[in-house]
Amino acid sequence: MPPAPQEQSGDLATYTGYLLRRAQQAHVAAWQKYVSDEISSVQFGLLSILRRTPGHRSACSAMSSTSTDLPSPMSPLDWSGAA
């Protein structure tokens, strides 16, 4: 049973959601520094899948319905050098 509100720790590092968010922020920062500041890891993943299976463009619609950081028109991206 979770502790009563008055007994909860004020230390954010004890909350799983906070730690997950910090890890995600660290991942984005490292991705932008070492890989690309023009394409996200989610976009890269999608483009990698599409490059391996060029006939399966339906992955775009599946990913765009669940992710907010995919580009609206995918056409401006360089599909040839994605993977």
Secondary structure, 3 states (H helix, E strand, C coil): CCCCHHHCCCCHHHCHHHHHHHHHHHHHHHHHHHCCCCCCHHHHHHHHHHHHCCCCCHHHHHHHCCCCCCCCCCCCCCCCCCC
